[in-house]
Amino acid sequence: MYNPKLIHCIATMKLNLMLLRIILIPYINSISNISFGVKKALG
């Protein structure tokens, strides 16, 4: 019923997304902090 290759592909994608998230979270946080600071500065 299930295609093992497809399952493996999805699992790999999920793992890659997790790793990407771990790597990118600091950047995303700093970007959102910067935009928040800009909004505050603009009033």
Biopython code that builds the backbone (N, CA, C, O; Angstrom):
import numpy as np
from Bio.PDB.StructureBuilder import StructureBuilder

atoms = [
    (1, "MET", "N", (0.841, -1.193, 0.000)),
    (1, "MET", "CA", (0.000, 0.000, 0.000)),
    (1, "MET", "C", (0.885, 1.256, 0.000)),
    (1, "MET", "O", (0.762, 2.114, -0.874)),
    (2, "TYR", "N", (1.780, 1.347, 0.998)),
    (2, "TYR", "CA", (2.655, 2.504, 1.075)),
    (2, "TYR", "C", (3.917, 2.270, 0.269)),
    (2, "TYR", "O", (4.423, 1.151, 0.190)),
    (3, "ASN", "N", (4.415, 3.335, -0.326)),
    (3, "ASN", "CA", (5.661, 3.254, -1.083)),
    (3, "ASN", "C", (6.812, 3.564, -0.124)),
    (3, "ASN", "O", (6.917, 4.688, 0.368)),
    (4, "PRO", "N", (7.676, 2.581, 0.146)),
    (4, "PRO", "CA", (8.767, 2.787, 1.122)),
    (4, "PRO", "C", (9.675, 3.944, 0.726)),
    (4, "PRO", "O", (10.166, 4.678, 1.584)),
    (5, "LYS", "N", (9.898, 4.104, -0.579)),
    (5, "LYS", "CA", (10.777, 5.173, -1.046)),
    (5, "LYS", "C", (10.160, 6.531, -0.721)),
    (5, "LYS", "O", (10.855, 7.464, -0.318)),
    (6, "LEU", "N", (8.844, 6.624, -0.904)),
    (6, "LEU", "CA", (8.127, 7.873, -0.608)),
    (6, "LEU", "C", (8.213, 8.180, 0.881)),
    (6, "LEU", "O", (8.469, 9.319, 1.271)),
    (7, "ILE", "N", (7.999, 7.159, 1.714)),
    (7, "ILE", "CA", (8.072, 7.339, 3.176)),
    (7, "ILE", "C", (9.467, 7.819, 3.566)),
    (7, "ILE", "O", (9.615, 8.735, 4.375)),
    (8, "HIS", "N", (10.487, 7.189, 2.982)),
    (8, "HIS", "CA", (11.865, 7.581, 3.272)),
    (8, "HIS", "C", (12.100, 9.031, 2.853)),
    (8, "HIS", "O", (12.754, 9.793, 3.564)),
    (9, "CYS", "N", (11.564, 9.402, 1.701)),
    (9, "CYS", "CA", (11.721, 10.763, 1.177)),
    (9, "CYS", "C", (11.085, 11.765, 2.134)),
    (9, "CYS", "O", (11.680, 12.794, 2.453)),
    (10, "ILE", "N", (9.865, 11.456, 2.590)),
    (10, "ILE", "CA", (9.156, 12.355, 3.512)),
    (10, "ILE", "C", (9.920, 12.471, 4.829)),
    (10, "ILE", "O", (10.056, 13.562, 5.382)),
    (11, "ALA", "N", (10.418, 11.339, 5.327)),
    (11, "ALA", "CA", (11.165, 11.342, 6.583)),
    (11, "ALA", "C", (12.422, 12.203, 6.453)),
    (11, "ALA", "O", (12.757, 12.966, 7.359)),
    (12, "THR", "N", (13.116, 12.071, 5.316)),
    (12, "THR", "CA", (14.324, 12.857, 5.081)),
    (12, "THR", "C", (13.985, 14.339, 5.007)),
    (12, "THR", "O", (14.705, 15.179, 5.547)),
    (13, "MET", "N", (12.877, 14.651, 4.330)),
    (13, "MET", "CA", (12.455, 16.043, 4.216)),
    (13, "MET", "C", (12.153, 16.635, 5.592)),
    (13, "MET", "O", (12.548, 17.760, 5.896)),
    (14, "LYS", "N", (11.443, 15.856, 6.424)),
    (14, "LYS", "CA", (11.095, 16.329, 7.768)),
    (14, "LYS", "C", (12.355, 16.566, 8.592)),
    (14, "LYS", "O", (12.455, 17.556, 9.317)),
    (15, "LEU", "N", (13.310, 15.657, 8.477)),
    (15, "LEU", "CA", (14.574, 15.791, 9.206)),
    (15, "LEU", "C", (15.300, 17.049, 8.750)),
    (15, "LEU", "O", (15.800, 17.822, 9.567)),
    (16, "ASN", "N", (15.352, 17.246, 7.424)),
    (16, "ASN", "CA", (16.019, 18.431, 6.876)),
    (16, "ASN", "C", (15.329, 19.705, 7.351)),
    (16, "ASN", "O", (15.995, 20.688, 7.677)),
    (17, "LEU", "N", (14.005, 19.691, 7.392)),
    (17, "LEU", "CA", (13.254, 20.863, 7.855)),
    (17, "LEU", "C", (13.577, 21.158, 9.316)),
    (17, "LEU", "O", (13.745, 22.315, 9.702)),
    (18, "MET", "N", (13.662, 20.102, 10.125)),
    (18, "MET", "CA", (13.999, 20.275, 11.539)),
    (18, "MET", "C", (15.377, 20.915, 11.691)),
    (18, "MET", "O", (15.560, 21.859, 12.461)),
    (19, "LEU", "N", (16.352, 20.376, 10.934)),
    (19, "LEU", "CA", (17.711, 20.910, 11.007)),
    (19, "LEU", "C", (17.737, 22.357, 10.533)),
    (19, "LEU", "O", (18.384, 23.208, 11.142)),
    (20, "LEU", "N", (17.023, 22.630, 9.431)),
    (20, "LEU", "CA", (16.954, 23.991, 8.907)),
    (20, "LEU", "C", (16.379, 24.929, 9.946)),
    (20, "LEU", "O", (16.881, 26.037, 10.139)),
    (21, "ARG", "N", (15.316, 24.483, 10.621)),
    (21, "ARG", "CA", (14.659, 25.318, 11.625)),
    (21, "ARG", "C", (15.638, 25.629, 12.748)),
    (21, "ARG", "O", (15.731, 26.769, 13.202)),
    (22, "ILE", "N", (16.377, 24.598, 13.201)),
    (22, "ILE", "CA", (17.347, 24.795, 14.290)),
    (22, "ILE", "C", (18.411, 25.800, 13.872)),
    (22, "ILE", "O", (18.840, 26.636, 14.667)),
    (23, "ILE", "N", (18.836, 25.704, 12.597)),
    (23, "ILE", "CA", (19.880, 26.609, 12.103)),
    (23, "ILE", "C", (19.329, 28.012, 11.916)),
    (23, "ILE", "O", (20.013, 28.994, 12.207)),
    (24, "LEU", "N", (18.087, 28.115, 11.429)),
    (24, "LEU", "CA", (17.534, 29.407, 11.040)),
    (24, "LEU", "C", (16.866, 30.176, 12.176)),
    (24, "LEU", "O", (16.701, 31.392, 12.081)),
    (25, "ILE", "N", (16.474, 29.479, 13.262)),
    (25, "ILE", "CA", (15.747, 30.154, 14.344)),
    (25, "ILE", "C", (16.481, 31.404, 14.852)),
    (25, "ILE", "O", (15.836, 32.440, 15.012)),
    (26, "PRO", "N", (17.796, 31.362, 15.115)),
    (26, "PRO", "CA", (18.472, 32.577, 15.591)),
    (26, "PRO", "C", (18.366, 33.723, 14.598)),
    (26, "PRO", "O", (18.168, 34.873, 14.989)),
    (27, "TYR", "N", (18.500, 33.403, 13.286)),
    (27, "TYR", "CA", (18.414, 34.442, 12.262)),
    (27, "TYR", "C", (17.006, 35.023, 12.218)),
    (27, "TYR", "O", (16.829, 36.239, 12.155)),
    (28, "ILE", "N", (16.000, 34.139, 12.253)),
    (28, "ILE", "CA", (14.609, 34.589, 12.211)),
    (28, "ILE", "C", (14.321, 35.460, 13.425)),
    (28, "ILE", "O", (13.663, 36.494, 13.306)),
    (29, "ASN", "N", (14.812, 35.047, 14.601)),
    (29, "ASN", "CA", (14.586, 35.818, 15.830)),
    (29, "ASN", "C", (15.223, 37.196, 15.722)),
    (29, "ASN", "O", (14.604, 38.197, 16.082)),
    (30, "SER", "N", (16.461, 37.254, 15.225)),
    (30, "SER", "CA", (17.133, 38.553, 15.135)),
    (30, "SER", "C", (16.434, 39.438, 14.110)),
    (30, "SER", "O", (16.322, 40.647, 14.318)),
    (31, "ILE", "N", (15.959, 38.857, 13.004)),
    (31, "ILE", "CA", (15.247, 39.639, 11.990)),
    (31, "ILE", "C", (13.955, 40.199, 12.576)),
    (31, "ILE", "O", (13.633, 41.370, 12.373)),
    (32, "SER", "N", (13.217, 39.366, 13.300)),
    (32, "SER", "CA", (11.954, 39.835, 13.880)),
    (32, "SER", "C", (12.229, 40.871, 14.969)),
    (32, "SER", "O", (11.447, 41.805, 15.142)),
    (33, "ASN", "N", (13.337, 40.714, 15.708)),
    (33, "ASN", "CA", (13.698, 41.714, 16.721)),
    (33, "ASN", "C", (14.018, 43.049, 16.060)),
    (33, "ASN", "O", (13.628, 44.107, 16.554)),
    (34, "ILE", "N", (14.738, 42.986, 14.928)),
    (34, "ILE", "CA", (15.098, 44.210, 14.206)),
    (34, "ILE", "C", (13.834, 44.899, 13.699)),
    (34, "ILE", "O", (13.678, 46.110, 13.856)),
    (35, "SER", "N", (12.934, 44.130, 13.094)),
    (35, "SER", "CA", (11.704, 44.728, 12.558)),
    (35, "SER", "C", (10.844, 45.276, 13.695)),
    (35, "SER", "O", (10.185, 46.304, 13.540)),
    (36, "PHE", "N", (10.852, 44.588, 14.838)),
    (36, "PHE", "CA", (10.104, 45.071, 16.003)),
    (36, "PHE", "C", (10.702, 46.390, 16.487)),
    (36, "PHE", "O", (9.971, 47.323, 16.819)),
    (37, "GLY", "N", (12.027, 46.463, 16.525)),
    (37, "GLY", "CA", (12.709, 47.687, 16.932)),
    (37, "GLY", "C", (12.393, 48.831, 15.979)),
    (37, "GLY", "O", (12.185, 49.964, 16.411)),
    (38, "VAL", "N", (12.358, 48.534, 14.683)),
    (38, "VAL", "CA", (12.047, 49.566, 13.689)),
    (38, "VAL", "C", (10.620, 50.068, 13.896)),
    (38, "VAL", "O", (10.365, 51.272, 13.859)),
    (39, "LYS", "N", (9.694, 49.135, 14.114)),
    (39, "LYS", "CA", (8.292, 49.525, 14.358)),
    (39, "LYS", "C", (8.189, 50.410, 15.596)),
    (39, "LYS", "O", (7.470, 51.410, 15.601)),
    (40, "LYS", "N", (8.919, 50.028, 16.646)),
    (40, "LYS", "CA", (8.895, 50.812, 17.890)),
    (40, "LYS", "C", (9.469, 52.207, 17.644)),
    (40, "LYS", "O", (8.942, 53.207, 18.131)),
    (41, "ALA", "N", (10.559, 52.251, 16.878)),
    (41, "ALA", "CA", (11.206, 53.533, 16.601)),
    (41, "ALA", "C", (10.281, 54.436, 15.782)),
    (41, "ALA", "O", (10.271, 55.653, 15.966)),
    (42, "LEU", "N", (9.515, 53.840, 14.890)),
    (42, "LEU", "CA", (8.603, 54.621, 14.047)),
    (42, "LEU", "C", (7.339, 55.014, 14.807)),
    (42, "LEU", "O", (6.588, 55.883, 14.363)),
    (43, "GLY", "N", (7.109, 54.381, 15.939)),
    (43, "GLY", "CA", (5.948, 54.739, 16.753)),
    (43, "GLY", "C", (4.833, 53.757, 16.550)),
    (43, "GLY", "O", (3.770, 53.896, 17.155)),
]
sb = StructureBuilder()
sb.init_structure("model")
sb.init_model(0)
sb.init_chain("A")
sb.init_seg("    ")
for serial, (resi, resn, name, xyz) in enumerate(atoms, 1):
    if name == "N":
        sb.init_residue(resn, " ", resi, " ")
    sb.init_atom(name, np.array(xyz, "f"), 0.0, 1.0, " ", f" {name:<3s}", serial, name[0])
structure = sb.get_structure()
